[in-house]
């Protein structure tokens, strides 16, 4: 089976849309990797995240705003022959992207980001209290580079619409 590399923006965005969470990797001041799973919203090349106003991630990002964000679609097992163990593979897609975290402080922009995040998970419309918006940290990551891989593609298939 093949692994296909995709660099087209449309394909990357289509894969991101299929994902429920992302994993945000950062490096602390001791050069130790730290990765957190997060809910997210995505719009026009920007990933939006939210968190508490304090914590380990925020301390790390104040020192080094560079992050690697990974998205992965649900996996399912595929094989070329049921009796050949090495022919088994997980079928999935992933996106790995890089950027810098900028914290959004403007109340209206924070509300817009919260709407983008919530639209990922529900079609409901929300209103937010002023204290709720003030007490949430909004992360904005403009993706500087991103690649997409498609895993477990049968040899006879050039691409798939998973």
N, C-alpha and C positions, 0 to 999 in steps of 0.2 A: 504494500500500500504506500501511497505517496503523501508527503506533506507539501502543500502548496503555499507559496508566499504571495500575499496580495498587498499592494501599496496604494491602490486607488482609494481616494477619499470616500467615495460612495460605498465601497465594499467594507471599509473600516467602520463607517457609521452604521451600516446595516448590522454588522456583528455586534457593535456596542449596544444597539437597540434591543438585541436578543438577551442581553445579560441582566441579571437581577441585582448583582452587587459588583463592586470592584475592589481590588486590593491595592492599597497605596503604600509604596515602599519609600522609606527615607533613611538617612544615615545620621545617627546621633553624634554628639561631640567626641565620643570615644571611638568613632568609626565603626560602631556596631549597627548592623541593619535592624530596622524596625518596620514591620508591615502590619497594617490594620485593614480589616474588611470594612467596607462602608457602603451605605446606600448612596445613590448618586442621581444627578440629572445631567443631561447632555444637550447642548444646543450650539450650533454654529462653531464647532471646533473647541468648545469650552466645556470642561467638566465642572459641575457644581457639587459641593459636599457641604455638610453641616456637622457641627460638633458642639460640645460644651465649650464655654468660654475659656476654660483652663484645662491643662492636662499635659501628659508626656509628649503627645504629637505636636502640640502647639509650642512647647519649649524647644523641641528639636527644630521645627520649621522656622522659628525666629532666628536660629543660628544658621540654618541652611535650608532655603526654600525649594531646592531641587527635589523632584519626586519622580518615581516611576510608577505608573498606574497600569494594572493588569486587569483585563476583562476576560472571562471565559464562559462560553455557552455551556449548557448542560451536556454531559458526555453520555454516549451510549456505546456499548461494545459491538464491534464488527469483526468479521474474520473472513479470510479467503477460503479456508478449509476447516471444518469443525474438528478434525482430529489432529491438526498441526498447531501446537501451542504458539509458535513464533509467528503464525499468521494472524493472531488476534491483535487488535488495536482499539484504542478509544477513538470514536468519531466525535469531533468537536471543532470549534473555532476559537481563536483567542486573539486579542489585541494587546500589544504592549506599546505604551505611549510614555513620552517624557515631557516634562514642563516644570514650571515654577509656581508655587502656591502664592497667591496674593489674597489677603484677607479683605473682604468687602465690608466697609464701614457705613456706607450710605444706606439709610433706612429703606428708601424706595427700591434700591438695587438689591438689598437683602431680601425684601419681599418678593421681588421678581425671581430671584434665585430659588427661594423656597417654593414658589409656584412651579418652576421648571422641575425641581426635585419631585414634588408631589405628583405632577403630571405623568411622571415615569411609572407610578404605581397605582394611580386611580384617576378616573375622569371627574371626580368631584372638584368643586371650587371651594376654596378656603379663604377665610379672613384670619388675620393674625393680630393678637393684641400687641400693643406697643411694648410692654415688658417682655413678651415672648421674643419679639424681633430683636430687642436690645440685648437679650441674654443668650442669643445663639451666635456662634461663630460661623460665618460663611466663608468657605474656601473656594477660590476661583482659580482653575488651572487651564490656561490657554495651552493647548497641545502644540508643542514645537515639532515633534516628530512622532510618527506612529506607524506600526506595521501590523499586519494581520496574517495569521497562519491558519490553514485548514488542515486538520489531521485526519488520518485514516481514510483518505480518498482512494477508492479502487483504481488500479492501474489503467483500466479502460476508460476512466472518467477524467476529463480535464478540469472540471470544476463542478461544484454542486450548489444547489439552492437551499441546502439543509432546511 
